């Protein structure tokens, strides 16, 4: 089952004044394992950053990710709601972590509220914090490659009708 992994990298870069500086960045990768997360982060960043070191990979429990194209800052939001435990009949507080892009905390709050407005149970947004996540790489299933000797069924049927 896919999960989110926080990958931290370090690399050196030349600053505007000509000095070498060390840059630390974090990326979130949707992967099936630590090994897959490591392989994916290298694949995603190889064309962007030439020489970097992966310093850590840790699993991050994220319930949902909301990406807005007009913002680059990722905010970590804690959302809490009450659920009824069917076995014991007791109420239980559930806390979820959600990530959202916004320009500031106020906008992040408004966007989380808007994104969750269809939720059937009442919820509270208890925390909103800026993260140091640069980018998130969701999982996309690769389209299977069609072998060169395969042809569309319609072509095969047309040939059969002509013969």
C-alpha positions, 0 to 999 in steps of 0.5 A: 500500500502506498505511503508518503515518505519524507526525503531529506537531501543535502548539496553544495551550490555556489552563492551569488557572492561566489562562496560555496554554500550547503543547501538542505531540502525536503521532498515528499514522495508517494511510494510503496517502501523506503527503497522505492522512495529512495529510488524515486527521489533519485529519479525525480531529482537527477535532472534538477540537482546534479550532485546531492546526498540523500541524508534521510528517508522517513515515513510521514503519516499524511491523510490528504494533500491539496496542491494549488498551482498559485502557491509554493509554500507547503503547510502542515495542518492538523485536523481533528474530528470525533468518531464513534467506536462501533465496538465500544460505543465510545467517542474517539478523537481522530487527528489527521495531518494534511498538507496544503499549498498557500501563500500564508497561514490565513490562506492555508486555513481557508483552503483546508476549510474549503477542501473539507467542507463536504466532510459529514462530521464537524472538524477542528483545524488545530494547527497550521505550520509552515514546512520546509518541503520543496516539492511533493511527488505523487505516485502515478502508475506508468502506462504499460508499454505496448509491444511493437508487434501489437496492432489496434483490434479495429485494423485486424478486423478490417483486414479480416473483412477484406479477405 
